[in-house]
Structure formats: C-alpha cells, structure tokens
Amino acid sequence: MALTFTFDPAVTPDLRDGILDLWADVSNAGGAVGFVPPVTPEAIRPELVKHFAAMTEGRTRLLVGHDEAGKVAATAFLTLNTHRLMTHWLWLYTVMVHPRHQGKGYGRDLLAAAEDAARGLDGIEAIRLTCRGGLGLERFYGSCGYKEVGRIPGAIRVAPGDDRDDVIMLLPLG
C-alpha cells in the first residue's frame, strides 16, 4: 500500500512525536540524516524545533507521509532561500523513510511528492539537496532525476577517521 502524503500538515503532538521517532529510527538504522547511532528522540528534539521555528517563520515547509496504520513513515523539509538572488530554488532537507518501509519504493514516492510540492510554489525552478557520500545515496538521487553538481571531499566527519564527501545534487524543475 502506498503512503499518503500531506504538504503543510498541522503540527500536532502526535505528528511531532512521530517525526522524532522516525528520525531516531532512521538514524539508528544508519541513515544519513544528521546524526549517528545511537541517538534518542530527545537528542534530536532541538533540531526538529529549529525546523518548526523555520516553518513558523514561513521559510520551511513540511511534507509528511503516513503509512496505512496512520504512522509517520516519511518526511522531507522544503526550505526556501532567503537570499534575494537565490529565491528561484529551494533546499530539500531531512529526507527520511522509516527503515520498516525500505525497499518498497517509498523513497521515490517521497521525492516525487516533494517535486510536486516544489512545483506548486511560486517561482521555484529547482530543488537542491546534499547527501553523505559513501552510502550510494547519490546513485539513488540520480535515479530520481537529480544531478550531482558538486562534491566537497571529507566535509562530513561521521567519526574520527571516518570522513565522507558532501555531495551536492540538483533537480531542475523546468
């Protein structure tokens, strides 16, 4: 069964807790979403609060996917540029699909829903994201139409002696 996506959902305690649990589960399964295992929802909470603050300010929009049981199963944050020369593209952050749903095509569905959401925003011509090298993520994003447009070697330090490339990807919407 497919996920049900909602763009700009109301932020309720259930949604907040669902995103925290998703983020912790993805991180603890080795997902490259800003943390390394082990991590708890409480350790992630300050980062989620930053996303919510940006949403309140109108700079960030939330896309959430719920599974057939109504649980938060996927998220992506679409962040608008505030620089006047870069308002024609946006950032895609914290792209996550719950580990229990891996391999079902939901990652592709999430990216397609994010693309649809971005196309619905006035003046947006491209989506930009970064991903951690060494995990095959750039191949996945490439298979979804994103192009690698830059790479910063060793920019992400996962652990001492474990530096990864920061890979910059772009999806033109034109």
Disulfide bonds with the S-S distance in Angstrom:
none
